[in-house]
Amino acid sequence: MTRLVPMRNAAYPRFLDEAVTGYARDNVAAGRWPADEALELSRDEFSRLLPAGLETADHRIYEIEDEAGGHVVGFVWLAFVPKGTMK
């Protein structure tokens, strides 16, 4: 079994680094961003989306934890946005 636990402050830098890198890679692979600009564009996007990190209003980031071993096996990021405001 797994459970969701609010992301711990100590885990956020690793999450952010992996998320920024993965998002940059995905956008290059999709042909949306040039490789030489991808990391900067991804960092900018994350700075816009999570300006206060884990304390950003209307965003919740959880770790998915394996209950048996206590190991983090993934994460879930929820953003609460009013209907019709996503661009």
N, C-alpha and C positions, 0 to 999 in steps of 0.2 A: 504494500500500500504506500501511497504518497500523501503528502499534505502540503497545503500552502501556508507559508509563514511570511510575514512582512519582511522585505529585504532589509538586511542588517547594513548599517552604515559602512562597516568594514568591507562588505561585499560589493558595494556600489562602484568603486573605481575599476574593478575587474570586469563587472557587467558592462560598464560604459565603454571600456576599451574594446571588448569583444563585440559589442553591439555596433559601435562606430565602424570597426573594421569590416564586419560582416555586411553592414548596410552599404558601405562603399563598394565592396566586392560584388554584391548583388546588382547594384546600379551600373557598374562597368559591364558585367556580364549581360545585362539587359539592353546595353547600348545607350543608356540614358546619360551617362557621364563619361568624360574622358578619363583614362586611368591616372594621368598625372595631376588631376584636380580632385579626384574622388574622395580622398581622405579629408581634405579641407572642406569640401561640400558636405560630407557626412557630419563632420564635427559641427559645422554651422547649423545643420538641421537639428542635431541633438541639443545644441545650445538654445535654439529657439523653442524646441518642444519641452525641454526639461531645464528651464533656467535656474531653478532652485534645487536641482537634483531630486533626491527622494522627498523633499519638502514641497515640490511643485504642486500647486493647487489642482485639484481634479485629476490627478494621476496617482496610481497605486502600482507599485512594483512588488511582486511576491517571488520568493524562491520556492521551487518545487523540491521538497525534501523527501528522501526515502526514509520512511519511518523506522525501518529495521536497522539501518546503519547510520542514519542521521546525515547522509551525504546529499549535497545539493545536486540534483539531476537536470535542472532547467529553471526557467523563470516564466512569469506571466506579467505582462505590462498592460494595465487597463487605463484608458483615458476616457473621462466622462465629458462629452461635448454636447451642447444643445443641438437638436435636430436642425439640419440645414446650414450648419456653420463650417463643415469640413470643406477644405479646398483641395 
